[in-house]
Amino acid sequence: MMSGVVTMTEPERLDLDRIVESLTTEFAGIFAPESVAACAYDSYEALLPARVQTYLPLMAHRFAKQRLNAVARAQGKTVESTPLVLFVCTHNAGRSQMAAALLAKAAEDRVTVASAGTKPAGEVEPQVLVALAEVGVDATDAFPKPLTDDVVGGADVVVTMGCGDACPVLPGRRYLDWDLPDPMGADLDTVRNIRADIDRRVQTLLAELVPSNEAAAH
């Protein structure tokens, strides 16, 4: 997984070593330490374009954990029973971020949510963060992530949004394509309309994924 070409400062390297140690402990008995380290370093390298936007080692920690969880699910090495929904758009800076945030809020712990982009941007669109905050969703810690085969492999449902054929199609997964306008560079009113459309679709998807009796008991 790791290309071996990773440049970082000494403080970042120490932080990444601590991340590897933490993830190795968390995934003990599931993955070998070498596999965890490779995923952490690869995740760090994949996020390098966003290094000026936020704290890269922390982002790499979250991204690597998402990937390791997805692989564990795909390999039957976890008792996780909630469905994993992956939202994919081109930049992972607008539509897929809104969908992931809205589903996570509506589903709480009944669905696991991930998002990615085929050509991830450096940061989430500011108007998207504002539109989500208006409905009580704090997504200020969200960041664009590249699409990886391991996350697709662990997903139960893959929802694509304007990324064409770039998303790998694997057997055993449900694929949905949501035809939605791209909010990149749009004004706030336009983003609000896109948010409302996504929220309606998310609510419909949630009703399909979570049995009504489970939802009522939650």
N, C-alpha and C positions, 0 to 999 in steps of 0.2 A: 504494500500500500504506500509506503514512504519512498519518495524519490531520492532522498538523501541530500537534496540541495535546499537547505533551510538556513537562512541568515537571520540571526537575532542577537540582541544585546545580552550581556551576561545576566542582568536582572530578569529578562524575559526567559532565558534558559532555565534559571533557577525556578521561576514560577511554573514553567512547563514541566520541569522535573517533579514539582510538588503535585501538579495535576495528574501526571502519570501515576504517581504513588497513590493518590486518592482514588483514581479510577481502577487501578489494579486491586485495591482493597475492595472496592464496591463490586467488582466483577470477578472476585476470587472464586475459583471452582467453575467458572463459565469460560473465561478466556485466559490464555497464558499471558504472563506479564509482557512478553515480547510483542504479542498481538495488540495489547492495549497501548503500549508505547508507540507502535507503528501507526495506529489509528490516531492517536493524539498528535503526533508530529505531522501526519498527513493532513489532519484537519486544520492545524495551525497554518501550514503552507497554503492550503486551499483558500484561507481567509486573508492572506496577505494584502490583497487589494484594499481591504477595509481597515488596514492598520491605523490610518490617521483618524478614523472616525470614532473609535472606541478602544477599550482595553482588550487587546488581541488575545492574550492568554486565557482570559475569562471566556471570551467567545469560543475559543478553541476547545475549552473544557465542555461547554454546553453542546457544541456541535459533535464532538467525539462521543459524548455520552448518548446523544440521540442516535448516532450511527451504531454504537455497540448494542444499544437496546434493540434496534431494528434487526441486527444480525442475530441476536439471541432469540428474538421472536421467530425469525425465519427458520432457525435451526431447532426450534422446540426446546430451547434451554431456559425458558422462563415460564413462570406460572401466570404471567400477565394474560388476562382474558378479555380485556376491553379491546374493541376494534381500533386499529390504527388507520387514520385518514391522513393522506399526504396531499397537500395542495401545491400545484406546480404552475408557475407562470414564467415569463422570460426573465424578468429582473428580480423576482422575489422582493419587490419593493413596494407593491401596491395591492393588486387583487389577491394574491395568495396569502399575503400577510393579513389582510382584512378577514379573509375567510377563516384562516387558522385562529385568529384572535376571537372572532365571533363564535366559532364552534367551541373553542375551549371554554369561553364564558358560559355558553348555553348548556354544554354537556357536563361541566364540572369534571368529576372523576370517572364519568361513564364512557368516555371516548378519549383515546390518545391522539394528539394532533401534532403534525409536522408540516413544514413548508420548505420549498426550495425553488431555485431558479436555474434555468438552463444557461443564462448569462447574467449572473447576479450583479446587482449594482453595488455601489459602495455604502449606501445607507438607505433606510426606508424613506419613502416620500413624506416630507413634512406635513402636507395636507392630509395624508392618510392617518398619521398620528393624531392630528387634530380631530378628524372625523370620528375616529375610534374613541377618543377621550370624551366626545360629546355624548356617547352612549355608555359611558362608565367603564371603558376598557383602557387600561394603562398599558400601552405597547412601547413605551420609551426604551425598554431594554431589548426590543426586537432588532434583528439584524439579518441582512440577506445572506443566504447560504447556497452553495452550489448543489446541484442535483447529483446524487451518488447512487450507484446501483444497489448498495447495501440498504439504504433507506427504502428504495422502491421495493426491494425484496422482502422487507418486513411489513410492508403496508397491506392492509385488507382492501382499502379503497384508494384509488389514485384519481384526483380531480385535476384535470388540466385546464388551463385558461390561456389560450392564445400562444402556446409554445410549439405548435405544429407536431412534427414527428420526432422532436428531439428527446422526448421522454421514452425510455425503454419500456417495451411491452412484455411483461412476464406472465406466464400462465398462473391461474389461480387467484388473480386479483380482479377486482371490479374496477372498470375504468369509466369515468364520466368526463365529458367535455362541456364546460360552461362557457358560452359565448358572451363575454363581457367586455365592455370598452376598457382600455388601459387608462388608469388615472394619472399616469405620469405627466406632470406639467399642467394638469387640469385645475380649474378653480374649485373652491371649496364646495359650492353648490353641486357641481358635477360629481365630485367625490362622494358627497352625501347620497346622491341618487344611486351611484354604484354600490355604496355600502348597503343601502336599503335592498337593492336587488340581491346582493350576496347574502344578506341576512335571511331573506325569504328562502333562498335555496338551501342555506345551512339548516334552517328549521325543518325543512322537508327531509333533508338527508338524515338529520338527527332522529326524526320520528321513524325513519326506516331502519336505522341502526339499533335503536334502543327500544325494546318491547314496551308497549304502553303500560303494562303492569309494573315493569321495573321503574319506568319514569314516574309513575304515580307513587311508588314506594320510596322514591329518593327524597 
